[in-house]
Amino acid sequence: MDANQQKLVKLAYAKMPFGKYEGRFLIDLPEYYVVWYHNKGFPKGELGEQLQLIYELKLNGLEELIRNIKKRYPKPH
């Protein structure tokens, strides 16, 4: 598995670490919440990068891509 594939598998299993949606998979965050982050500014670091990618996926209707990855690949360690 190449680095991009690994990044997508990790994204598929990433969860919100804090706030109202703590513990929810990033892909399952409500669209309005991700748009709010887009307007406010994404957090720094890996979480911000992941939320930005989630925003792009939701914007383009590609959430199912990430859900399919979860079905096909086991959770990374």
PyMOL commands that place a pseudoatom at each C-alpha (Angstrom):
pseudoatom trace, name=CA, resn=MET, resi=1, chain=A, elem=C, hetatm=0, pos=[0.000, 0.000, 0.000]
pseudoatom trace, name=CA, resn=ASP, resi=2, chain=A, elem=C, hetatm=0, pos=[1.475, 3.357, -0.977]
pseudoatom trace, name=CA, resn=ALA, resi=3, chain=A, elem=C, hetatm=0, pos=[1.562, 6.500, 1.180]
pseudoatom trace, name=CA, resn=ASN, resi=4, chain=A, elem=C, hetatm=0, pos=[-1.596, 8.021, -0.329]
pseudoatom trace, name=CA, resn=GLN, resi=5, chain=A, elem=C, hetatm=0, pos=[-3.569, 4.834, 0.270]
pseudoatom trace, name=CA, resn=GLN, resi=6, chain=A, elem=C, hetatm=0, pos=[-2.319, 4.684, 3.847]
pseudoatom trace, name=CA, resn=LYS, resi=7, chain=A, elem=C, hetatm=0, pos=[-3.354, 8.306, 4.349]
pseudoatom trace, name=CA, resn=LEU, resi=8, chain=A, elem=C, hetatm=0, pos=[-6.890, 7.562, 3.122]
pseudoatom trace, name=CA, resn=VAL, resi=9, chain=A, elem=C, hetatm=0, pos=[-7.196, 4.465, 5.308]
pseudoatom trace, name=CA, resn=LYS, resi=10, chain=A, elem=C, hetatm=0, pos=[-6.047, 6.502, 8.310]
pseudoatom trace, name=CA, resn=LEU, resi=11, chain=A, elem=C, hetatm=0, pos=[-8.556, 9.222, 7.385]
pseudoatom trace, name=CA, resn=ALA, resi=12, chain=A, elem=C, hetatm=0, pos=[-11.354, 6.653, 7.183]
pseudoatom trace, name=CA, resn=TYR, resi=13, chain=A, elem=C, hetatm=0, pos=[-10.755, 5.713, 10.829]
pseudoatom trace, name=CA, resn=ALA, resi=14, chain=A, elem=C, hetatm=0, pos=[-9.935, 9.189, 12.174]
pseudoatom trace, name=CA, resn=LYS, resi=15, chain=A, elem=C, hetatm=0, pos=[-12.212, 10.457, 14.935]
pseudoatom trace, name=CA, resn=MET, resi=16, chain=A, elem=C, hetatm=0, pos=[-12.918, 13.926, 16.245]
pseudoatom trace, name=CA, resn=PRO, resi=17, chain=A, elem=C, hetatm=0, pos=[-10.784, 14.258, 19.392]
pseudoatom trace, name=CA, resn=PHE, resi=18, chain=A, elem=C, hetatm=0, pos=[-12.784, 17.004, 21.138]
pseudoatom trace, name=CA, resn=GLY, resi=19, chain=A, elem=C, hetatm=0, pos=[-15.922, 19.116, 21.207]
pseudoatom trace, name=CA, resn=LYS, resi=20, chain=A, elem=C, hetatm=0, pos=[-19.552, 18.403, 20.535]
pseudoatom trace, name=CA, resn=TYR, resi=21, chain=A, elem=C, hetatm=0, pos=[-18.733, 15.572, 18.118]
pseudoatom trace, name=CA, resn=GLU, resi=22, chain=A, elem=C, hetatm=0, pos=[-15.898, 13.985, 20.120]
pseudoatom trace, name=CA, resn=GLY, resi=23, chain=A, elem=C, hetatm=0, pos=[-15.449, 10.329, 19.188]
pseudoatom trace, name=CA, resn=ARG, resi=24, chain=A, elem=C, hetatm=0, pos=[-17.343, 10.581, 15.896]
pseudoatom trace, name=CA, resn=PHE, resi=25, chain=A, elem=C, hetatm=0, pos=[-15.577, 9.536, 12.705]
pseudoatom trace, name=CA, resn=LEU, resi=26, chain=A, elem=C, hetatm=0, pos=[-14.516, 12.637, 10.766]
pseudoatom trace, name=CA, resn=ILE, resi=27, chain=A, elem=C, hetatm=0, pos=[-16.357, 11.428, 7.672]
pseudoatom trace, name=CA, resn=ASP, resi=28, chain=A, elem=C, hetatm=0, pos=[-19.561, 11.288, 9.735]
pseudoatom trace, name=CA, resn=LEU, resi=29, chain=A, elem=C, hetatm=0, pos=[-19.348, 14.876, 10.977]
pseudoatom trace, name=CA, resn=PRO, resi=30, chain=A, elem=C, hetatm=0, pos=[-22.287, 16.990, 9.817]
pseudoatom trace, name=CA, resn=GLU, resi=31, chain=A, elem=C, hetatm=0, pos=[-21.514, 18.961, 6.677]
pseudoatom trace, name=CA, resn=TYR, resi=32, chain=A, elem=C, hetatm=0, pos=[-22.410, 22.278, 8.316]
pseudoatom trace, name=CA, resn=TYR, resi=33, chain=A, elem=C, hetatm=0, pos=[-19.786, 21.628, 11.026]
pseudoatom trace, name=CA, resn=VAL, resi=34, chain=A, elem=C, hetatm=0, pos=[-17.037, 20.955, 8.485]
pseudoatom trace, name=CA, resn=VAL, resi=35, chain=A, elem=C, hetatm=0, pos=[-18.087, 24.060, 6.506]
pseudoatom trace, name=CA, resn=TRP, resi=36, chain=A, elem=C, hetatm=0, pos=[-17.918, 26.054, 9.749]
pseudoatom trace, name=CA, resn=TYR, resi=37, chain=A, elem=C, hetatm=0, pos=[-14.308, 24.924, 10.202]
pseudoatom trace, name=CA, resn=HIS, resi=38, chain=A, elem=C, hetatm=0, pos=[-13.592, 25.824, 6.591]
pseudoatom trace, name=CA, resn=ASN, resi=39, chain=A, elem=C, hetatm=0, pos=[-14.861, 29.363, 7.218]
pseudoatom trace, name=CA, resn=LYS, resi=40, chain=A, elem=C, hetatm=0, pos=[-13.295, 29.712, 10.689]
pseudoatom trace, name=CA, resn=GLY, resi=41, chain=A, elem=C, hetatm=0, pos=[-9.996, 28.080, 9.827]
pseudoatom trace, name=CA, resn=PHE, resi=42, chain=A, elem=C, hetatm=0, pos=[-8.951, 24.477, 10.264]
pseudoatom trace, name=CA, resn=PRO, resi=43, chain=A, elem=C, hetatm=0, pos=[-6.863, 23.494, 13.302]
pseudoatom trace, name=CA, resn=LYS, resi=44, chain=A, elem=C, hetatm=0, pos=[-3.116, 23.185, 12.852]
pseudoatom trace, name=CA, resn=GLY, resi=45, chain=A, elem=C, hetatm=0, pos=[-1.459, 19.854, 12.232]
pseudoatom trace, name=CA, resn=GLU, resi=46, chain=A, elem=C, hetatm=0, pos=[-2.758, 16.501, 11.082]
pseudoatom trace, name=CA, resn=LEU, resi=47, chain=A, elem=C, hetatm=0, pos=[-6.317, 17.056, 12.332]
pseudoatom trace, name=CA, resn=GLY, resi=48, chain=A, elem=C, hetatm=0, pos=[-6.590, 20.247, 10.302]
pseudoatom trace, name=CA, resn=GLU, resi=49, chain=A, elem=C, hetatm=0, pos=[-5.282, 18.501, 7.199]
pseudoatom trace, name=CA, resn=GLN, resi=50, chain=A, elem=C, hetatm=0, pos=[-7.758, 15.674, 7.707]
pseudoatom trace, name=CA, resn=LEU, resi=51, chain=A, elem=C, hetatm=0, pos=[-10.693, 18.053, 8.229]
pseudoatom trace, name=CA, resn=GLN, resi=52, chain=A, elem=C, hetatm=0, pos=[-9.712, 19.974, 5.115]
pseudoatom trace, name=CA, resn=LEU, resi=53, chain=A, elem=C, hetatm=0, pos=[-9.720, 16.746, 3.113]
pseudoatom trace, name=CA, resn=ILE, resi=54, chain=A, elem=C, hetatm=0, pos=[-13.087, 15.775, 4.627]
pseudoatom trace, name=CA, resn=TYR, resi=55, chain=A, elem=C, hetatm=0, pos=[-14.400, 19.195, 3.554]
pseudoatom trace, name=CA, resn=GLU, resi=56, chain=A, elem=C, hetatm=0, pos=[-13.256, 18.592, -0.035]
pseudoatom trace, name=CA, resn=LEU, resi=57, chain=A, elem=C, hetatm=0, pos=[-14.744, 15.091, -0.065]
pseudoatom trace, name=CA, resn=LYS, resi=58, chain=A, elem=C, hetatm=0, pos=[-18.114, 16.309, 1.246]
pseudoatom trace, name=CA, resn=LEU, resi=59, chain=A, elem=C, hetatm=0, pos=[-18.089, 19.288, -1.128]
pseudoatom trace, name=CA, resn=ASN, resi=60, chain=A, elem=C, hetatm=0, pos=[-17.692, 16.911, -4.059]
pseudoatom trace, name=CA, resn=GLY, resi=61, chain=A, elem=C, hetatm=0, pos=[-20.058, 14.211, -2.783]
pseudoatom trace, name=CA, resn=LEU, resi=62, chain=A, elem=C, hetatm=0, pos=[-17.306, 11.647, -2.263]
pseudoatom trace, name=CA, resn=GLU, resi=63, chain=A, elem=C, hetatm=0, pos=[-18.017, 10.560, 1.330]
pseudoatom trace, name=CA, resn=GLU, resi=64, chain=A, elem=C, hetatm=0, pos=[-18.870, 7.074, 0.094]
pseudoatom trace, name=CA, resn=LEU, resi=65, chain=A, elem=C, hetatm=0, pos=[-15.255, 6.667, -1.050]
pseudoatom trace, name=CA, resn=ILE, resi=66, chain=A, elem=C, hetatm=0, pos=[-14.088, 6.841, 2.571]
pseudoatom trace, name=CA, resn=ARG, resi=67, chain=A, elem=C, hetatm=0, pos=[-16.907, 4.625, 3.819]
pseudoatom trace, name=CA, resn=ASN, resi=68, chain=A, elem=C, hetatm=0, pos=[-15.951, 1.988, 1.248]
pseudoatom trace, name=CA, resn=ILE, resi=69, chain=A, elem=C, hetatm=0, pos=[-12.332, 2.140, 2.400]
pseudoatom trace, name=CA, resn=LYS, resi=70, chain=A, elem=C, hetatm=0, pos=[-13.485, 1.318, 5.952]
pseudoatom trace, name=CA, resn=LYS, resi=71, chain=A, elem=C, hetatm=0, pos=[-15.351, -1.728, 4.649]
pseudoatom trace, name=CA, resn=ARG, resi=72, chain=A, elem=C, hetatm=0, pos=[-12.401, -2.945, 2.604]
pseudoatom trace, name=CA, resn=TYR, resi=73, chain=A, elem=C, hetatm=0, pos=[-9.353, -2.246, 4.786]
pseudoatom trace, name=CA, resn=PRO, resi=74, chain=A, elem=C, hetatm=0, pos=[-8.819, -3.089, 8.441]
pseudoatom trace, name=CA, resn=LYS, resi=75, chain=A, elem=C, hetatm=0, pos=[-8.166, -0.351, 10.964]
pseudoatom trace, name=CA, resn=PRO, resi=76, chain=A, elem=C, hetatm=0, pos=[-4.485, 0.679, 10.916]
pseudoatom trace, name=CA, resn=HIS, resi=77, chain=A, elem=C, hetatm=0, pos=[-2.439, 0.227, 14.089]
for i in range(1, 77): cmd.bond("trace and resi %d" % i, "trace and resi %d" % (i + 1))
show_as sticks, trace
zoom trace
